[in-house]
């Protein structure tokens, strides 16, 4: 199961159970920040999802970029592509 498939399954479970993110994180034994990043993958632009599928960017990085730049998908894709090319510079790129 890919991280994107996992995110979709968790989202469906949350909807079925009426859980919010803190509740789901508690019941699933997950870190809340990780769960937010995971769920953000669902809303990631296709270009970012492809970078995750190709293992050029981690699911947590993709989710974090998407979550933080949710109002600017073009900028999110641009940063995700830069992160894929440069290891360890995510924080610097996020500030740009």
FINUZA-210979 format. One record per residue: x, y, z of N, C-alpha, C in turn; residue in one letter. Coordinates in Angstrom, 2 decimals, always signed. Example, Ala and Ser with C-alpha at 12.3 -4.5 7.8 and 13.67 -1.06 7.14 Angstrom:
@nx->+13.19, ny->-5.69, nz->+7.80, cax->+12.30, cay->-4.50, caz->+7.80, cx->+13.20, cy->-3.30, cz->+7.80, type->A .
@nx->+12.85, ny->-2.25, nz->+7.08, cax->+13.67, cay->-1.06, caz->+7.14, cx->+12.90, cy->+0.03, cz->+7.87, type->S .
END
This chain:
@nx->+0.84, ny->-1.17, nz->+0.00, cax->+0.00, cay->+0.00, caz->+0.00, cx->+0.89, cy->+1.24, cz->+0.00, type->X .
@nx->+0.63, ny->+2.12, nz->-0.92, cax->+1.41, cay->+3.37, caz->-0.99, cx->+0.93, cy->+4.33, cz->+0.10, type->X .
@nx->+1.71, ny->+5.37, nz->+0.34, cax->+1.33, cay->+6.36, caz->+1.33, cx->+0.04, cy->+7.08, cz->+0.91, type->X .
@nx->-0.13, ny->+7.30, nz->-0.37, cax->-1.34, cay->+7.97, caz->-0.86, cx->-2.55, cy->+7.06, cz->-0.64, type->X .
@nx->-2.41, ny->+5.77, nz->-0.90, cax->-3.50, cay->+4.83, caz->-0.64, cx->-3.82, cy->+4.76, cz->+0.85, type->X .
@nx->-2.76, ny->+4.79, nz->+1.68, cax->-2.95, cay->+4.78, caz->+3.13, cx->-3.72, cy->+6.03, cz->+3.56, type->X .
@nx->-3.36, ny->+7.17, nz->+3.01, cax->-4.04, cay->+8.43, caz->+3.35, cx->-5.52, cy->+8.36, cz->+2.98, type->X .
@nx->-5.81, ny->+7.83, nz->+1.81, cax->-7.21, cay->+7.72, caz->+1.38, cx->-8.00, cy->+6.78, cz->+2.28, type->X .
@nx->-7.38, ny->+5.68, nz->+2.69, cax->-8.04, cay->+4.72, caz->+3.58, cx->-8.31, cy->+5.35, cz->+4.95, type->X .
@nx->-7.35, ny->+6.09, nz->+5.46, cax->-7.52, cay->+6.74, caz->+6.76, cx->-8.60, cy->+7.81, cz->+6.67, type->X .
@nx->-8.60, ny->+8.57, nz->+5.60, cax->-9.62, cay->+9.60, caz->+5.42, cx->-11.01, cy->+8.97, cz->+5.40, type->X .
@nx->-11.15, ny->+7.86, nz->+4.70, cax->-12.44, cay->+7.17, caz->+4.64, cx->-12.84, cy->+6.67, cz->+6.03, type->X .
@nx->-11.91, ny->+6.11, nz->+6.76, cax->-12.17, cay->+5.64, caz->+8.11, cx->-12.58, cy->+6.80, cz->+9.02, type->X .
@nx->-11.91, ny->+7.93, nz->+8.87, cax->-12.26, cay->+9.12, caz->+9.66, cx->-13.68, cy->+9.57, cz->+9.37, type->X .
@nx->-14.06, ny->+9.55, nz->+8.11, cax->-15.41, cay->+9.95, caz->+7.73, cx->-16.45, cy->+8.97, cz->+8.28, type->X .
@nx->-16.15, ny->+7.68, nz->+8.20, cax->-17.07, cay->+6.65, caz->+8.70, cx->-17.25, cy->+6.74, cz->+10.21, type->X .
@nx->-16.17, ny->+7.01, nz->+10.93, cax->-16.20, cay->+7.05, caz->+12.39, cx->-16.49, cy->+8.44, cz->+12.96, type->X .
@nx->-16.47, ny->+9.46, nz->+12.10, cax->-16.70, cay->+10.81, caz->+12.56, cx->-15.53, cy->+11.38, cz->+13.35, type->X .
@nx->-14.34, ny->+10.89, nz->+13.06, cax->-13.14, cay->+11.34, caz->+13.77, cx->-12.60, cy->+12.63, cz->+13.18, type->X .
@nx->-12.07, ny->+13.47, nz->+14.04, cax->-11.27, cay->+14.60, caz->+13.59, cx->-9.81, cy->+14.14, cz->+13.60, type->X .
@nx->-8.89, ny->+15.01, nz->+13.22, cax->-7.48, cay->+14.60, caz->+13.12, cx->-6.91, cy->+14.20, cz->+14.48, type->X .
@nx->-7.10, ny->+14.99, nz->+15.54, cax->-6.56, cay->+14.55, caz->+16.83, cx->-7.15, cy->+13.22, cz->+17.30, type->X .
@nx->-8.44, ny->+13.03, nz->+17.08, cax->-9.08, cay->+11.77, caz->+17.47, cx->-8.56, cy->+10.58, cz->+16.67, type->X .
@nx->-8.42, ny->+10.78, nz->+15.37, cax->-7.90, cay->+9.70, caz->+14.52, cx->-6.46, cy->+9.38, cz->+14.89, type->X .
@nx->-5.67, ny->+10.40, nz->+15.12, cax->-4.27, cay->+10.17, caz->+15.50, cx->-4.20, cy->+9.35, cz->+16.79, type->X .
@nx->-5.06, ny->+9.69, nz->+17.74, cax->-5.08, cay->+8.95, caz->+19.01, cx->-5.47, cy->+7.49, cz->+18.79, type->X .
@nx->-6.59, ny->+7.27, nz->+18.10, cax->-7.08, cay->+5.91, caz->+17.90, cx->-6.16, cy->+5.06, cz->+17.04, type->X .
@nx->-5.47, ny->+5.70, nz->+16.10, cax->-4.58, cay->+4.95, caz->+15.20, cx->-3.14, cy->+4.89, cz->+15.73, type->X .
@nx->-2.88, ny->+5.57, nz->+16.84, cax->-1.54, cay->+5.55, caz->+17.42, cx->-0.51, cy->+6.26, cz->+16.55, type->X .
@nx->-0.95, ny->+7.35, nz->+15.94, cax->-0.07, cay->+8.12, caz->+15.05, cx->+0.21, cy->+9.49, cz->+15.64, type->X .
@nx->+1.30, ny->+10.07, nz->+15.22, cax->+1.62, cay->+11.44, caz->+15.55, cx->+0.67, cy->+12.33, cz->+14.75, type->X .
@nx->+0.10, ny->+13.34, nz->+15.40, cax->-0.87, cay->+14.21, caz->+14.74, cx->-0.26, cy->+14.96, cz->+13.55, type->X .
@nx->+0.97, ny->+15.44, nz->+13.71, cax->+1.63, cay->+16.16, caz->+12.61, cx->+1.82, cy->+15.23, cz->+11.41, type->X .
@nx->+2.24, ny->+13.98, nz->+11.67, cax->+2.41, cay->+13.01, caz->+10.59, cx->+1.08, cy->+12.76, cz->+9.89, type->X .
@nx->+0.00, ny->+12.61, nz->+10.67, cax->-1.30, cay->+12.35, caz->+10.08, cx->-1.75, cy->+13.52, cz->+9.21, type->X .
@nx->-1.52, ny->+14.75, nz->+9.67, cax->-1.87, cay->+15.92, caz->+8.85, cx->-1.12, cy->+15.91, cz->+7.52, type->X .
@nx->+0.17, ny->+15.60, nz->+7.60, cax->+0.98, cay->+15.55, caz->+6.37, cx->+0.50, cy->+14.44, cz->+5.44, type->X .
@nx->+0.16, ny->+13.30, nz->+6.04, cax->-0.31, cay->+12.18, caz->+5.25, cx->-1.61, cy->+12.53, cz->+4.53, type->X .
@nx->-2.54, ny->+13.14, nz->+5.26, cax->-3.81, cay->+13.51, caz->+4.66, cx->-3.65, cy->+14.62, cz->+3.62, type->X .
@nx->-2.66, ny->+15.46, nz->+3.79, cax->-2.40, cay->+16.52, caz->+2.80, cx->-1.99, cy->+15.92, cz->+1.45, type->X .
@nx->-1.44, ny->+14.71, nz->+1.47, cax->-1.06, cay->+14.06, caz->+0.21, cx->-2.24, cy->+13.91, cz->-0.74, type->X .
@nx->-3.41, ny->+13.66, nz->-0.16, cax->-4.61, cay->+13.48, caz->-0.99, cx->-4.89, cy->+14.74, cz->-1.80, type->X .
@nx->-4.61, ny->+15.89, nz->-1.19, cax->-4.89, cay->+17.17, caz->-1.84, cx->-3.70, cy->+17.68, cz->-2.66, type->X .
@nx->-2.61, ny->+16.94, nz->-2.62, cax->-1.41, cay->+17.36, caz->-3.37, cx->-1.70, cy->+17.38, cz->-4.86, type->X .
@nx->-1.11, ny->+18.34, nz->-5.55, cax->-1.23, cay->+18.34, caz->-7.01, cx->-0.64, cy->+17.04, cz->-7.58, type->X .
@nx->-1.13, ny->+16.60, nz->-8.73, cax->-0.65, cay->+15.36, caz->-9.33, cx->+0.87, cy->+15.32, cz->-9.50, type->X .
@nx->+1.47, ny->+16.46, nz->-9.78, cax->+2.93, cay->+16.49, caz->-9.96, cx->+3.64, cy->+16.08, cz->-8.67, type->X .
@nx->+3.13, ny->+16.53, nz->-7.54, cax->+3.74, cay->+16.18, caz->-6.25, cx->+3.46, cy->+14.71, cz->-5.93, type->X .
@nx->+2.26, ny->+14.24, nz->-6.20, cax->+1.95, cay->+12.82, caz->-5.97, cx->+2.87, cy->+11.93, cz->-6.80, type->X .
@nx->+3.16, ny->+12.35, nz->-8.03, cax->+4.07, cay->+11.57, caz->-8.88, cx->+5.49, cy->+11.54, cz->-8.31, type->X .
@nx->+5.94, ny->+12.66, nz->-7.74, cax->+7.27, cay->+12.68, caz->-7.13, cx->+7.33, cy->+11.70, cz->-5.97, type->X .
@nx->+6.25, ny->+11.56, nz->-5.24, cax->+6.19, cay->+10.59, caz->-4.13, cx->+6.21, cy->+9.17, cz->-4.70, type->X .
@nx->+5.38, ny->+8.92, nz->-5.70, cax->+5.33, cay->+7.58, caz->-6.31, cx->+6.68, cy->+7.17, cz->-6.88, type->X .
@nx->+7.40, ny->+8.14, nz->-7.44, cax->+8.72, cay->+7.86, caz->-8.02, cx->+9.82, cy->+7.87, cz->-6.96, type->X .
@nx->+9.44, ny->+8.08, nz->-5.71, cax->+10.35, cay->+8.11, caz->-4.56, cx->+11.44, cy->+9.17, cz->-4.70, type->X .
@nx->+11.07, ny->+10.28, nz->-5.32, cax->+12.00, cay->+11.40, caz->-5.46, cx->+11.84, cy->+12.39, cz->-4.31, type->X .
@nx->+10.74, ny->+12.27, nz->-3.59, cax->+10.45, cay->+13.11, caz->-2.43, cx->+9.69, cy->+12.25, cz->-1.43, type->X .
@nx->+9.95, ny->+12.45, nz->-0.16, cax->+9.29, cay->+11.62, caz->+0.85, cx->+7.83, cy->+12.03, cz->+1.00, type->X .
@nx->+6.98, ny->+11.08, nz->+1.40, cax->+5.58, cay->+11.42, caz->+1.63, cx->+5.41, cy->+12.52, cz->+2.68, type->X .
@nx->+6.23, ny->+12.50, nz->+3.71, cax->+6.10, cay->+13.53, caz->+4.74, cx->+6.49, cy->+14.90, cz->+4.21, type->X .
@nx->+7.54, ny->+14.97, nz->+3.40, cax->+7.92, cay->+16.25, caz->+2.79, cx->+6.82, cy->+16.74, cz->+1.85, type->X .
@nx->+6.28, ny->+15.84, nz->+1.04, cax->+5.22, cay->+16.22, caz->+0.11, cx->+3.99, cy->+16.73, cz->+0.85, type->X .
@nx->+3.62, ny->+16.01, nz->+1.91, cax->+2.47, cay->+16.43, caz->+2.69, cx->+2.68, cy->+17.77, cz->+3.37, type->X .
@nx->+3.87, ny->+17.95, nz->+3.92, cax->+4.18, cay->+19.21, caz->+4.60, cx->+4.16, cy->+20.39, cz->+3.62, type->X .
@nx->+4.76, ny->+20.20, nz->+2.47, cax->+4.79, cay->+21.26, caz->+1.45, cx->+3.36, cy->+21.60, cz->+1.02, type->X .
@nx->+2.57, ny->+20.56, nz->+0.75, cax->+1.19, cay->+20.78, caz->+0.32, cx->+0.38, cy->+21.48, cz->+1.41, type->X .
@nx->+0.55, ny->+21.04, nz->+2.66, cax->-0.20, cay->+21.63, caz->+3.78, cx->+0.17, cy->+23.09, cz->+3.98, type->X .
@nx->+1.46, ny->+23.38, nz->+3.97, cax->+1.91, cay->+24.76, caz->+4.22, cx->+1.59, cy->+25.71, cz->+3.07, type->X .
@nx->+1.56, ny->+25.17, nz->+1.86, cax->+1.30, cay->+26.01, caz->+0.68, cx->-0.04, cy->+25.65, cz->+0.03, type->X .
@nx->-1.02, ny->+25.33, nz->+0.86, cax->-2.31, cay->+24.87, caz->+0.35, cx->-3.02, cy->+25.90, cz->-0.53, type->X .
@nx->-2.68, ny->+27.16, nz->-0.35, cax->-3.31, cay->+28.21, caz->-1.15, cx->-2.51, cy->+28.57, cz->-2.40, type->X .
@nx->-1.40, ny->+27.88, nz->-2.63, cax->-0.55, cay->+28.20, caz->-3.78, cx->+0.06, cy->+26.91, cz->-4.34, type->X .
@nx->-0.74, ny->+26.16, nz->-5.07, cax->-0.29, cay->+24.86, caz->-5.57, cx->+0.88, cy->+24.99, cz->-6.56, type->X .
@nx->+0.91, ny->+26.08, nz->-7.30, cax->+2.01, cay->+26.28, caz->-8.25, cx->+3.34, cy->+26.38, cz->-7.50, type->X .
@nx->+3.36, ny->+27.15, nz->-6.43, cax->+4.56, cay->+27.31, caz->-5.59, cx->+4.90, cy->+25.97, cz->-4.91, type->X .
@nx->+3.87, ny->+25.23, nz->-4.49, cax->+4.09, cay->+23.93, caz->-3.85, cx->+4.80, cy->+22.97, cz->-4.81, type->X .
@nx->+4.35, ny->+22.93, nz->-6.05, cax->+4.97, cay->+22.05, caz->-7.04, cx->+6.41, cy->+22.49, cz->-7.30, type->X .
@nx->+6.62, ny->+23.78, nz->-7.41, cax->+7.96, cay->+24.32, caz->-7.64, cx->+8.91, cy->+23.91, cz->-6.51, type->X .
@nx->+8.47, ny->+24.07, nz->-5.27, cax->+9.32, cay->+23.71, caz->-4.13, cx->+9.53, cy->+22.21, cz->-4.05, type->X .
@nx->+8.49, ny->+21.43, nz->-4.30, cax->+8.63, cay->+19.96, caz->-4.27, cx->+9.66, cy->+19.49, cz->-5.29, type->X .
@nx->+9.66, ny->+20.09, nz->-6.47, cax->+10.64, cay->+19.71, caz->-7.49, cx->+12.05, cy->+20.09, cz->-7.06, type->X .
@nx->+12.19, ny->+21.24, nz->-6.39, cax->+13.51, cay->+21.64, caz->-5.89, cx->+13.97, cy->+20.71, cz->-4.78, type->X .
@nx->+13.04, ny->+20.32, nz->-3.90, cax->+13.39, cay->+19.39, caz->-2.82, cx->+13.84, cy->+18.06, cz->-3.41, type->X .
@nx->+13.16, ny->+17.62, nz->-4.47, cax->+13.53, cay->+16.36, caz->-5.11, cx->+14.95, cy->+16.40, cz->-5.66, type->X .
@nx->+15.39, ny->+17.59, nz->-6.07, cax->+16.74, cay->+17.73, caz->-6.64, cx->+17.81, cy->+18.01, cz->-5.59, type->X .
@nx->+17.41, ny->+18.57, nz->-4.44, cax->+18.42, cay->+18.95, caz->-3.45, cx->+18.11, cy->+18.34, cz->-2.09, type->X .
@nx->+18.93, ny->+17.43, nz->-1.69, cax->+18.76, cay->+16.73, caz->-0.41, cx->+19.11, cy->+17.67, cz->+0.74, type->X .
@nx->+18.25, ny->+17.68, nz->+1.77, cax->+18.55, cay->+18.42, caz->+2.99, cx->+18.28, cy->+19.90, cz->+2.98, type->X .
@nx->+17.75, ny->+20.43, nz->+1.91, cax->+17.52, cay->+21.87, caz->+1.86, cx->+16.05, cy->+22.24, cz->+1.94, type->X .
@nx->+15.21, ny->+21.33, nz->+2.42, cax->+13.77, cay->+21.58, caz->+2.46, cx->+13.42, cy->+22.83, cz->+3.26, type->X .
@nx->+13.98, ny->+22.96, nz->+4.46, cax->+13.64, cay->+24.10, caz->+5.31, cx->+14.01, cy->+25.43, cz->+4.63, type->X .
@nx->+15.17, ny->+25.46, nz->+4.02, cax->+15.62, cay->+26.66, caz->+3.32, cx->+14.67, cy->+27.00, cz->+2.16, type->X .
@nx->+14.26, ny->+25.98, nz->+1.43, cax->+13.37, cay->+26.20, caz->+0.29, cx->+11.98, cy->+26.62, cz->+0.75, type->X .
@nx->+11.52, ny->+26.11, nz->+1.90, cax->+10.19, cay->+26.45, caz->+2.39, cx->+10.11, cy->+27.94, cz->+2.77, type->X .
@nx->+11.24, ny->+28.52, nz->+3.18, cax->+11.27, cay->+29.93, caz->+3.58, cx->+11.30, cy->+30.86, cz->+2.37, type->X .
@nx->+11.71, ny->+30.33, nz->+1.24, cax->+11.87, cay->+31.16, caz->+0.03, cx->+10.54, cy->+31.65, cz->-0.51, type->X .
END
